[in-house]
Amino acid sequence: MFRAYSNYGGAIWPIVSLNDVKVVDLKVDSYTYVYVRPGKYHLHAKASFVLTDFNEDEKDFDFTIPPEAGTYYLQFSTGGSMTLAAGGTFVGLPTGGAGWFLLPEAAAQPTLSKMFYQPPYAQTIGHQ
């Protein structure tokens, strides 16, 4: 999971859970690694600060990791325009540019190399 730098919403970060397991407080310009086993997942994000206009329902995201899946990254965006990478796979929410996007490793790697690592609360999610 990662969150690139943005002038919009930088003081607020999502507290991210996968299938009701708290994973990370995803700060601006940071990334973390979480190993997700194949299966269905529900991502829920809530605001880090109570005096914000962070609509929690708009930040939920459901996705499935198939058994043959490779390495993918979830990107959180607080808004603005998104450009699809050539051949990339984006799965997003219609929230005016804000939300979660699932990207293949090749599309995410150039951005990740410029960010700082943030340790997750849980390193592995899902059943064997």
C-alpha positions as CSV (number, residue, x, y, z in Angstrom):
1,M,0.0,0.0,0.0
2,F,1.2,3.5,-0.7
3,R,0.2,7.1,-0.7
4,A,2.0,9.6,-2.9
5,Y,2.6,13.2,-2.0
6,S,-0.4,15.4,-2.4
7,N,-1.1,19.1,-1.4
8,Y,-4.6,18.1,-0.7
9,G,-5.4,16.2,2.6
10,G,-1.8,15.7,3.7
11,A,-2.5,16.4,7.4
12,I,-5.1,13.6,7.5
13,W,-4.3,10.0,6.8
14,P,-6.4,6.9,6.6
15,I,-6.2,4.2,9.2
16,V,-6.5,1.1,7.1
17,S,-8.0,-2.3,7.9
18,L,-8.2,-5.3,5.7
19,N,-11.0,-7.8,6.7
20,D,-11.3,-6.0,10.1
21,V,-7.5,-6.3,10.9
22,K,-5.8,-3.0,11.4
23,V,-2.9,-2.8,9.0
24,V,-1.4,0.7,8.8
25,D,-1.9,4.5,9.4
26,L,-1.0,5.4,5.8
27,K,0.8,8.8,5.9
28,V,1.6,11.0,2.9
29,D,4.6,9.9,0.8
30,S,4.8,6.5,2.5
31,Y,4.5,2.9,1.7
32,T,4.2,-0.4,3.5
33,Y,4.3,-4.1,2.6
34,V,1.5,-6.4,3.6
35,Y,1.4,-10.0,2.3
36,V,-2.1,-10.9,1.3
37,R,-3.0,-14.5,0.6
38,P,-5.5,-15.3,-2.3
39,G,-9.1,-14.6,-1.4
40,K,-11.7,-11.8,-1.0
41,Y,-10.9,-8.7,0.9
42,H,-12.7,-5.7,2.3
43,L,-10.6,-2.6,2.9
44,H,-11.9,0.0,5.3
45,A,-10.3,3.3,6.0
46,K,-11.2,5.8,8.7
47,A,-9.9,9.3,9.3
48,S,-7.0,9.9,11.6
49,F,-8.5,13.2,12.9
50,V,-12.1,13.6,14.1
51,L,-12.7,17.1,12.9
52,T,-12.4,16.2,9.2
53,D,-14.9,15.7,6.4
54,F,-13.7,12.2,5.6
55,N,-16.7,10.1,4.4
56,E,-15.8,6.6,5.6
57,D,-18.3,4.9,3.2
58,E,-16.5,6.4,0.2
59,K,-13.1,4.9,1.4
60,D,-14.2,1.3,1.5
61,F,-12.9,-0.9,-1.3
62,D,-13.5,-4.6,-2.1
63,F,-11.1,-6.7,-4.1
64,T,-10.1,-10.3,-4.8
65,I,-6.7,-11.7,-5.0
66,P,-6.7,-14.8,-7.3
67,P,-4.5,-17.8,-6.6
68,E,-2.2,-17.0,-9.6
69,A,-1.8,-13.3,-8.6
70,G,1.6,-11.6,-8.7
71,T,2.7,-8.5,-6.9
72,Y,0.2,-5.7,-6.7
73,Y,0.0,-2.4,-4.8
74,L,-2.9,-0.5,-3.4
75,Q,-2.6,3.2,-3.9
76,F,-4.6,5.7,-1.9
77,S,-5.3,9.0,-3.5
78,T,-6.9,12.1,-1.8
79,G,-8.0,13.5,-5.2
80,G,-6.8,15.1,-8.3
81,S,-6.5,13.5,-11.7
82,M,-5.1,10.0,-12.2
83,T,-3.4,8.8,-15.3
84,L,-3.7,5.2,-16.3
85,A,-0.3,3.6,-16.9
86,A,0.0,1.9,-20.3
87,G,-1.2,-1.6,-19.8
88,G,-1.9,-1.0,-16.2
89,T,-4.8,-2.2,-14.2
90,F,-6.7,0.3,-12.1
91,V,-9.7,-0.6,-10.0
92,G,-11.1,2.6,-8.4
93,L,-14.0,4.1,-6.6
94,P,-16.1,6.9,-8.3
95,T,-15.4,9.4,-5.5
96,G,-14.2,12.5,-7.5
97,G,-10.6,11.3,-7.9
98,A,-10.2,10.1,-4.3
99,G,-10.0,6.5,-3.3
100,W,-8.1,3.2,-3.7
101,F,-6.5,1.9,-6.9
102,L,-5.0,-1.5,-7.5
103,L,-1.8,-1.3,-9.6
104,P,0.6,-3.9,-11.0
105,E,4.1,-3.8,-9.6
106,A,5.6,-2.2,-12.7
107,A,3.3,0.8,-12.5
108,A,3.9,1.3,-8.7
109,Q,7.7,0.7,-8.4
110,P,8.9,4.1,-9.8
111,T,6.8,6.0,-7.2
112,L,7.7,3.7,-4.3
113,S,11.4,4.3,-4.7
114,K,10.9,7.9,-3.7
115,M,8.9,7.3,-0.5
116,F,9.7,6.3,3.1
117,Y,8.8,2.9,4.5
118,Q,6.2,2.7,7.2
119,P,6.0,-0.5,9.2
120,P,2.6,-2.2,9.2
121,Y,0.6,-3.3,12.3
122,A,0.0,-6.7,10.6
123,Q,2.4,-8.2,8.0
124,T,0.2,-11.0,6.7
125,I,-3.5,-11.1,6.1
126,G,-5.8,-14.0,4.9
127,H,-6.1,-17.7,5.5
128,Q,-3.9,-20.4,4.2
